[in-house]
Amino acid sequence: MTTPRAELERHLGGPLSPGLAALSDADIDALAKAIVDATRSQKQALAAAIDNGLDIVPRVLRGAVKKALFG
């Protein structure tokens, strides 16, 4: 199991800045969880926006349009 600091570094893509490194393990764990929750929420909002955007495309073409746009 990874440490909260290692988990936060993974999410941020590099070593912690001195300000973040000064935080307690509990605060770092809370920050890492907040980042995970925000990322999950952002992905869900993006998926909903894509689906809503495809509402203007006729239903029979949506699969083909999705495939053309997103592979």
C-alpha positions as CSV (number, residue, x, y, z in Angstrom):
1,M,0.0,0.0,0.0
2,T,1.3,3.4,-0.9
3,T,1.7,6.2,1.6
4,P,-0.5,9.3,1.4
5,R,2.5,11.4,0.2
6,A,3.3,8.9,-2.6
7,E,-0.3,8.8,-3.6
8,L,-0.5,12.6,-3.8
9,E,2.7,12.8,-5.8
10,R,1.3,10.3,-8.2
11,H,-1.9,12.4,-8.7
12,L,0.1,15.6,-9.1
13,G,2.7,14.0,-11.4
14,G,5.8,14.9,-9.5
15,P,7.3,15.6,-6.1
16,L,5.5,17.6,-3.6
17,S,6.3,21.3,-3.3
18,P,7.7,22.5,0.0
19,G,4.4,23.9,1.0
20,L,2.5,20.6,0.4
21,A,5.3,18.6,1.9
22,A,4.9,20.5,5.2
23,L,1.3,19.3,5.5
24,S,0.5,16.5,7.9
25,D,-0.2,13.0,6.6
26,A,-3.9,13.4,7.5
27,D,-4.1,16.6,5.4
28,I,-2.2,15.1,2.5
29,D,-4.6,12.1,2.6
30,A,-7.6,14.4,2.6
31,L,-6.1,16.4,-0.3
32,A,-5.4,13.2,-2.3
33,K,-9.0,12.0,-1.7
34,A,-10.4,15.4,-2.8
35,I,-8.4,15.2,-6.0
36,V,-9.7,11.7,-6.7
37,D,-13.3,12.8,-6.0
38,A,-12.9,15.9,-8.2
39,T,-11.4,13.9,-11.0
40,R,-14.2,11.4,-10.9
41,S,-16.8,14.2,-10.8
42,Q,-15.1,15.9,-13.8
43,K,-15.1,12.7,-15.8
44,Q,-18.9,12.2,-15.1
45,A,-19.7,15.8,-16.0
46,L,-17.7,15.4,-19.2
47,A,-19.5,12.2,-20.1
48,A,-22.9,13.9,-19.4
49,A,-21.9,16.9,-21.5
50,I,-20.9,14.6,-24.4
51,D,-24.2,12.7,-24.2
52,N,-26.2,16.0,-24.0
53,G,-24.2,17.3,-27.0
54,L,-25.1,14.3,-29.0
55,D,-28.8,14.9,-28.5
56,I,-28.8,17.1,-31.6
57,V,-27.6,14.2,-33.7
58,P,-30.3,11.9,-34.9
59,R,-30.4,8.7,-32.8
60,V,-29.5,6.4,-35.7
61,L,-26.2,8.4,-36.3
62,R,-25.1,8.8,-32.7
63,G,-23.0,5.6,-32.6
64,A,-21.1,6.6,-35.8
65,V,-20.6,10.2,-34.7
66,K,-19.3,9.0,-31.3
67,K,-16.9,6.6,-33.0
68,A,-15.7,9.3,-35.4
69,L,-15.2,11.9,-32.6
70,F,-13.7,9.6,-30.0
71,G,-12.3,6.6,-31.8
